[in-house]
Amino acid sequence: MKVPAMQALRKTTAAAGLELVDVPLPAASHADETLVRVRATGICGSDLHVDDWTPSYAFITQSLPVTIGHEFVGVAQSGPLAGRRVVVRPSVTCGTCAACTVGNHDACERRTGIGMTRDGAFAPWVRVPLRNCVPVPDGLSDELAALTEPLSISMQALRVAGDVRGQRVLVMGPGTIGQGIAVLARRAGAAQVVVSGFDDAPRLDALRRMGFDALCDVAQTSLAEATTSFTDGQPFDIVFEATGVPETIQDALALLRRNGIVVVTGIHARPLSLDLTALVRKQQQLRGSFRPPESDWPEALALMAEIGDLMAPMVSHVLPLSQAHEGFALAHGKAASKVLLCPGDGDGDGDD
Protein backbone atom coordinates (compact mmCIF):
# COMPACT_ATOMS: atom_id res chain seq x y z
CA MET A 1 0.00 0.00 0.00
CA LYS A 2 1.32 3.42 -0.95
CA VAL A 3 2.04 5.65 2.08
CA PRO A 4 0.38 9.11 1.78
CA ALA A 5 3.00 11.80 1.23
CA MET A 6 3.27 15.57 1.41
CA GLN A 7 5.80 18.15 0.31
CA ALA A 8 8.03 19.62 3.04
CA LEU A 9 10.95 22.04 3.21
CA ARG A 10 13.76 20.17 4.95
CA LYS A 11 17.31 20.46 6.16
CA THR A 12 18.71 17.18 4.92
CA THR A 13 22.47 17.53 5.41
CA ALA A 14 24.85 19.46 7.66
CA ALA A 15 25.67 21.95 4.92
CA ALA A 16 24.19 25.05 3.32
CA GLY A 17 20.86 24.66 1.57
CA LEU A 18 17.30 23.41 2.03
CA GLU A 19 15.30 20.93 -0.04
CA LEU A 20 11.64 20.63 -0.98
CA VAL A 21 11.03 16.89 -0.78
CA ASP A 22 8.18 14.43 -0.42
CA VAL A 23 7.83 12.93 3.06
CA PRO A 24 5.20 10.68 4.68
CA LEU A 25 2.24 12.36 6.33
CA PRO A 26 2.84 12.59 10.10
CA ALA A 27 0.67 10.82 12.64
CA ALA A 28 -0.07 11.76 16.23
CA SER A 29 1.50 8.90 18.18
CA HIS A 30 0.36 9.86 21.70
CA ALA A 31 -2.91 11.02 23.24
CA ASP A 32 -1.24 14.26 24.26
CA GLU A 33 -0.45 15.16 20.63
CA THR A 34 -2.42 16.50 17.70
CA LEU A 35 -1.88 17.04 14.03
CA VAL A 36 -2.17 20.65 12.89
CA ARG A 37 -3.14 21.43 9.32
CA VAL A 38 -0.85 24.33 8.52
CA ARG A 39 -2.28 27.52 7.03
CA ALA A 40 0.68 29.92 7.10
CA THR A 41 4.30 29.77 8.30
CA GLY A 42 6.73 32.69 8.51
CA ILE A 43 10.32 32.64 7.32
CA CYS A 44 12.35 33.61 10.38
CA GLY A 45 15.91 34.84 10.73
CA SER A 46 16.68 31.52 12.41
CA ASP A 47 15.51 29.71 9.28
CA LEU A 48 17.93 31.81 7.23
CA HIS A 49 20.76 30.79 9.58
CA VAL A 50 19.77 27.14 9.18
CA ASP A 51 19.72 27.57 5.40
CA ASP A 52 23.20 29.15 5.48
CA TRP A 53 24.30 26.57 8.08
CA THR A 54 25.98 29.03 10.41
CA PRO A 55 27.76 27.59 13.49
CA SER A 56 25.08 28.82 15.91
CA TYR A 57 22.63 26.26 14.47
CA ALA A 58 24.91 23.25 14.22
CA PHE A 59 23.09 21.90 17.31
CA ILE A 60 20.38 20.49 15.03
CA THR A 61 22.84 18.16 13.27
CA GLN A 62 21.76 15.11 15.27
CA SER A 63 18.14 15.70 14.23
CA LEU A 64 18.71 15.74 10.46
CA PRO A 65 16.86 15.36 8.22
CA VAL A 66 14.26 17.70 9.71
CA THR A 67 11.44 19.84 8.38
CA ILE A 68 11.97 23.45 9.41
CA GLY A 69 9.47 26.23 10.17
CA HIS A 70 8.29 27.34 13.61
CA GLU A 71 6.25 30.57 13.23
CA PHE A 72 2.88 29.20 12.16
CA VAL A 73 -0.87 29.09 12.42
CA GLY A 74 -3.08 26.13 11.55
CA VAL A 75 -6.10 24.08 12.53
CA ALA A 76 -5.89 21.48 15.31
CA GLN A 77 -7.34 18.09 14.37
CA SER A 78 -7.93 16.57 17.83
CA GLY A 79 -8.11 17.38 21.52
CA PRO A 80 -9.99 20.23 23.22
CA LEU A 81 -9.15 22.64 20.38
CA ALA A 82 -10.15 20.30 17.54
CA GLY A 83 -11.36 22.29 14.55
CA ARG A 84 -10.02 25.55 15.98
CA ARG A 85 -7.29 27.73 14.55
CA VAL A 86 -4.24 27.65 16.77
CA VAL A 87 -0.73 28.99 16.97
CA VAL A 88 1.86 26.66 18.42
CA ARG A 89 4.66 27.41 20.86
CA PRO A 90 7.68 25.82 19.14
CA SER A 91 9.59 25.10 22.36
CA VAL A 92 8.54 21.62 23.54
CA THR A 93 9.24 20.91 27.20
CA CYS A 94 10.32 17.43 28.31
CA GLY A 95 7.52 16.80 30.83
CA THR A 96 9.72 14.65 33.07
CA CYS A 97 12.35 16.92 34.66
CA ALA A 98 11.96 18.30 38.18
CA ALA A 99 10.63 21.63 36.89
CA CYS A 100 8.08 20.07 34.52
CA THR A 101 6.74 17.61 37.10
CA VAL A 102 5.75 20.50 39.39
CA GLY A 103 4.23 22.47 36.52
CA ASN A 104 7.06 24.98 36.13
CA HIS A 105 7.45 24.37 32.40
CA ASP A 106 9.20 27.71 31.82
CA ALA A 107 12.18 26.34 33.77
CA CYS A 108 12.57 23.16 31.68
CA GLU A 109 16.14 22.72 30.43
CA ARG A 110 15.55 19.59 28.31
CA ARG A 111 13.59 21.04 25.43
CA THR A 112 13.18 20.13 21.81
CA GLY A 113 12.29 22.66 19.15
CA ILE A 114 9.58 22.37 16.49
CA GLY A 115 11.24 23.26 13.22
CA MET A 116 14.72 22.69 14.63
CA THR A 117 15.17 19.37 16.44
CA ARG A 118 11.75 17.96 15.52
CA ASP A 119 9.73 18.38 12.34
CA GLY A 120 8.24 21.81 11.78
CA ALA A 121 5.61 23.62 9.75
CA PHE A 122 6.98 24.27 6.27
CA ALA A 123 4.65 21.45 5.29
CA PRO A 124 0.87 20.92 5.07
CA TRP A 125 0.77 18.96 8.35
CA VAL A 126 2.80 19.00 11.57
CA ARG A 127 2.61 16.89 14.73
CA VAL A 128 2.66 18.95 17.95
CA PRO A 129 1.92 18.56 21.67
CA LEU A 130 -1.62 19.57 22.63
CA ARG A 131 -0.29 21.73 25.46
CA ASN A 132 1.65 23.85 22.98
CA CYS A 133 -1.48 24.88 21.06
CA VAL A 134 -2.95 28.33 21.77
CA PRO A 135 -6.35 29.29 20.27
CA VAL A 136 -6.44 32.18 17.81
CA PRO A 137 -9.11 34.86 18.37
CA ASP A 138 -11.88 34.99 15.80
CA GLY A 139 -11.33 37.78 13.32
CA LEU A 140 -7.54 37.72 13.52
CA SER A 141 -6.10 36.93 10.09
CA ASP A 142 -3.79 34.00 9.51
CA GLU A 143 -1.09 36.42 8.39
CA LEU A 144 -1.11 38.27 11.71
CA ALA A 145 -1.55 35.12 13.79
CA ALA A 146 1.63 33.75 12.21
CA LEU A 147 3.51 36.68 13.78
CA THR A 148 2.68 35.56 17.33
CA GLU A 149 6.01 33.83 17.99
CA PRO A 150 8.22 36.79 16.98
CA LEU A 151 5.91 39.20 18.83
CA SER A 152 6.35 37.12 21.97
CA ILE A 153 10.13 37.45 21.54
CA SER A 154 9.68 41.23 21.27
CA MET A 155 7.58 41.20 24.44
CA GLN A 156 10.34 39.40 26.30
CA ALA A 157 12.90 41.95 25.11
CA LEU A 158 10.79 44.76 26.58
CA ARG A 159 10.47 42.84 29.84
CA VAL A 160 14.25 42.38 30.05
CA ALA A 161 14.81 46.08 29.34
CA GLY A 162 12.50 47.23 32.12
CA ASP A 163 10.53 50.48 32.14
CA VAL A 164 11.01 52.39 28.87
CA ARG A 165 8.69 55.28 29.70
CA GLY A 166 10.30 58.59 28.84
CA GLN A 167 13.42 56.85 27.51
CA ARG A 168 15.27 57.42 24.24
CA VAL A 169 15.30 54.01 22.52
CA LEU A 170 17.31 52.68 19.61
CA VAL A 171 16.23 49.48 17.86
CA MET A 172 19.01 48.02 15.73
CA GLY A 173 17.57 45.71 13.10
CA PRO A 174 14.20 46.34 11.40
CA GLY A 175 13.17 42.70 10.98
CA THR A 176 10.02 41.24 12.49
CA ILE A 177 11.38 41.16 16.04
CA GLY A 178 12.84 44.66 15.73
CA GLN A 179 9.56 45.93 14.31
CA GLY A 180 7.70 44.36 17.21
CA ILE A 181 10.10 45.91 19.73
CA ALA A 182 9.61 49.34 18.14
CA VAL A 183 5.81 49.01 18.34
CA LEU A 184 5.89 47.83 21.95
CA ALA A 185 8.41 50.48 23.06
CA ARG A 186 6.29 53.24 21.55
CA ARG A 187 3.18 51.74 23.11
CA ALA A 188 4.94 51.58 26.52
CA GLY A 189 5.66 55.32 26.46
CA ALA A 190 9.21 55.66 25.13
CA ALA A 191 10.02 59.31 24.50
CA GLN A 192 11.65 58.45 21.19
CA VAL A 193 12.09 55.28 19.12
CA VAL A 194 14.79 55.28 16.45
CA VAL A 195 15.19 52.21 14.21
CA SER A 196 18.30 51.44 12.18
CA GLY A 197 18.89 48.95 9.40
CA PHE A 198 21.54 48.01 6.86
CA ASP A 199 20.38 48.08 3.23
CA ASP A 200 16.89 47.46 4.59
CA ALA A 201 14.56 49.62 2.47
CA PRO A 202 11.52 47.25 2.41
CA ARG A 203 11.56 46.64 6.16
CA LEU A 204 12.13 50.30 6.97
CA ASP A 205 9.28 51.15 4.61
CA ALA A 206 7.04 48.77 6.56
CA LEU A 207 7.92 50.66 9.73
CA ARG A 208 7.18 53.95 7.98
CA ARG A 209 3.73 52.62 7.14
CA MET A 210 3.38 51.71 10.83
CA GLY A 211 3.86 55.35 11.79
CA PHE A 212 7.60 55.52 12.51
CA ASP A 213 9.67 58.34 11.03
CA ALA A 214 12.98 58.17 12.94
CA LEU A 215 14.41 55.57 10.57
CA CYS A 216 17.94 55.28 9.23
CA ASP A 217 19.90 52.97 6.96
CA VAL A 218 23.57 52.59 7.85
CA ALA A 219 24.66 50.97 4.58
CA GLN A 220 26.38 54.19 3.49
CA THR A 221 27.15 55.90 6.80
CA SER A 222 28.01 55.13 10.41
CA LEU A 223 25.33 54.50 13.02
CA ALA A 224 26.46 57.58 14.95
CA GLU A 225 26.11 59.80 11.87
CA ALA A 226 22.81 58.24 10.87
CA THR A 227 21.14 58.72 14.26
CA THR A 228 22.45 62.15 15.25
CA SER A 229 19.82 64.01 13.22
CA PHE A 230 17.16 62.40 15.41
CA THR A 231 18.93 62.76 18.75
CA ASP A 232 20.96 65.98 18.37
CA GLY A 233 23.94 63.91 19.47
CA GLN A 234 22.37 62.87 22.78
CA PRO A 235 23.02 59.27 23.89
CA PHE A 236 20.39 56.57 24.00
CA ASP A 237 19.00 55.25 27.26
CA ILE A 238 18.19 51.76 25.92
CA VAL A 239 19.37 49.95 22.81
CA PHE A 240 17.79 46.77 21.49
CA GLU A 241 20.04 44.68 19.24
CA ALA A 242 18.00 42.60 16.78
CA THR A 243 20.48 42.33 13.91
CA GLY A 244 22.26 39.03 14.52
CA VAL A 245 25.50 40.87 13.67
CA PRO A 246 27.72 40.85 16.77
CA GLU A 247 29.79 43.92 15.85
CA THR A 248 26.69 46.10 16.08
CA ILE A 249 26.81 45.71 19.86
CA GLN A 250 30.02 47.73 19.91
CA ASP A 251 28.24 50.47 17.95
CA ALA A 252 25.37 50.33 20.42
CA LEU A 253 27.61 50.73 23.47
CA ALA A 254 29.32 53.74 21.89
CA LEU A 255 25.95 55.53 21.62
CA LEU A 256 24.66 54.45 25.04
CA ARG A 257 24.58 56.76 28.06
CA ARG A 258 26.26 55.99 31.35
CA ASN A 259 24.19 53.35 33.18
CA GLY A 260 22.34 52.61 29.95
CA ILE A 261 21.14 49.18 28.85
CA VAL A 262 21.74 47.11 25.72
CA VAL A 263 19.30 44.21 25.27
CA VAL A 264 20.64 41.56 22.89
CA THR A 265 17.98 39.52 21.09
CA GLY A 266 19.86 38.39 17.97
CA ILE A 267 21.39 34.95 17.51
CA HIS A 268 24.94 35.44 16.25
CA ALA A 269 27.02 33.33 13.91
CA ARG A 270 30.33 34.29 15.50
CA PRO A 271 31.71 35.58 18.82
CA LEU A 272 32.37 39.21 19.69
CA SER A 273 35.53 40.85 21.04
CA LEU A 274 34.40 43.52 23.48
CA ASP A 275 36.16 46.31 25.41
CA LEU A 276 34.86 45.51 28.87
CA THR A 277 36.85 48.27 30.54
CA ALA A 278 34.80 50.95 28.79
CA LEU A 279 31.60 49.14 29.67
CA VAL A 280 32.62 48.90 33.33
CA ARG A 281 33.70 52.52 33.62
CA LYS A 282 30.39 53.72 32.19
CA GLN A 283 28.45 51.14 34.22
CA GLN A 284 26.59 50.04 31.14
CA GLN A 285 24.54 46.86 31.20
CA LEU A 286 24.47 44.13 28.57
CA ARG A 287 21.42 41.89 28.90
CA GLY A 288 20.44 38.83 26.89
CA SER A 289 16.82 38.16 25.97
CA PHE A 290 15.51 34.94 24.48
CA ARG A 291 12.44 32.84 25.32
CA PRO A 292 9.32 34.45 26.82
CA PRO A 293 7.19 32.68 29.43
CA GLU A 294 4.39 30.54 28.04
CA SER A 295 1.85 32.95 29.53
CA ASP A 296 2.89 35.60 26.99
CA TRP A 297 1.33 33.74 24.07
CA PRO A 298 -2.36 34.49 24.79
CA GLU A 299 -1.33 38.06 25.59
CA ALA A 300 0.50 38.37 22.27
CA LEU A 301 -2.57 37.12 20.40
CA ALA A 302 -4.85 39.52 22.28
CA LEU A 303 -2.51 42.40 21.50
CA MET A 304 -2.38 41.39 17.84
CA ALA A 305 -6.17 41.37 17.71
CA GLU A 306 -6.22 44.85 19.25
CA ILE A 307 -3.61 46.52 17.04
CA GLY A 308 -3.63 44.24 14.00
CA ASP A 309 -4.30 47.05 11.54
CA LEU A 310 -1.17 48.81 12.77
CA MET A 311 0.96 45.68 12.41
CA ALA A 312 -0.42 44.52 9.05
CA PRO A 313 2.43 46.17 7.03
CA MET A 314 4.89 43.76 8.67
CA VAL A 315 3.80 40.99 6.27
CA SER A 316 4.91 41.84 2.74
CA HIS A 317 4.72 38.51 0.86
CA VAL A 318 2.45 35.45 1.07
CA LEU A 319 3.64 32.65 -1.22
CA PRO A 320 2.74 28.99 -1.72
CA LEU A 321 5.05 26.46 -0.15
CA SER A 322 6.03 25.33 -3.64
CA GLN A 323 7.79 28.71 -4.00
CA ALA A 324 9.79 28.28 -0.79
CA HIS A 325 13.12 28.89 -2.49
CA GLU A 326 11.83 32.14 -3.99
CA GLY A 327 10.58 33.19 -0.55
CA PHE A 328 13.94 32.44 1.06
CA ALA A 329 15.71 34.40 -1.68
CA LEU A 330 13.50 37.41 -0.90
CA ALA A 331 14.28 37.12 2.80
CA HIS A 332 18.02 36.57 2.31
CA GLY A 333 18.21 39.52 -0.09
CA LYS A 334 16.27 41.83 2.26
CA ALA A 335 13.77 42.38 -0.53
CA ALA A 336 10.85 41.68 1.81
CA SER A 337 9.62 42.64 5.26
CA LYS A 338 8.09 39.29 6.23
CA VAL A 339 7.52 36.30 3.95
CA LEU A 340 4.86 33.70 4.76
CA LEU A 341 4.63 30.32 3.04
CA CYS A 342 1.29 28.55 2.75
CA PRO A 343 0.50 25.00 1.65
CA GLY A 344 -1.75 24.83 -1.40
CA ASP A 345 -2.55 28.04 -3.26
CA GLY A 346 -0.85 30.35 -0.72
CA ASP A 347 -4.14 31.88 0.52
CA GLY A 348 -3.46 32.33 4.24
CA ASP A 349 -7.09 33.18 4.99
CA GLY A 350 -8.85 30.34 3.20
CA ASP A 351 -11.79 28.73 4.97
CA ASP A 352 -11.77 25.18 6.26
PyMOL commands that set and color helices and strands:
alter all, ss='L'
color gray80, all
select helices_A, chain A and resi 45-52+55-63+98-101+105-107+130-132+142-145+148-161+176-187+201-209+223-231+248-254+276-281+296-314+321-332
alter helices_A, ss='H'
color red, helices_A
select strands_A, chain A and resi 5-11+19-24+33-42+66-67+71-76+85-88+91-92+112-113+125-129+133-135+168-172+192-197+215-217+236-241+256-264+285-288+317-320+339-342
alter strands_A, ss='S'
color yellow, strands_A
deselect
rebuild
show_as cartoon
